[in-house]
Amino acid sequence: MRLLFRLVCAVALLTPLVISAENPPETNRLFRFPTTNGQQIVFCYAGQLYTVAKEGGVARRLTTGPGYTSFPRFSADGGQLA
């Protein structure tokens, strides 16, 4: 009977830990490192590059994949992004 009681207590104590490990809290993701060429703004979000018109609107994703991108810069003529 004691073994059953200990087992029930252990399960009751460990269940919240397992649930929180399966559903980690959402981390803060910031719009970082903005740059502009005068017509559009490029920024980093969650390690990927996005662009949006200077006037605003819906951002469009420029990069995909497992890599992490940061510090985008436009070329001197504003036509290319590095």
Secondary structure by P-SEA (a helix, b strand, c coil): caaaaaaaaaaaaaaaaaaaaacccccccccccccccccbbbbbcccbbbbbcccccbbbbccccccccccccccccccccc
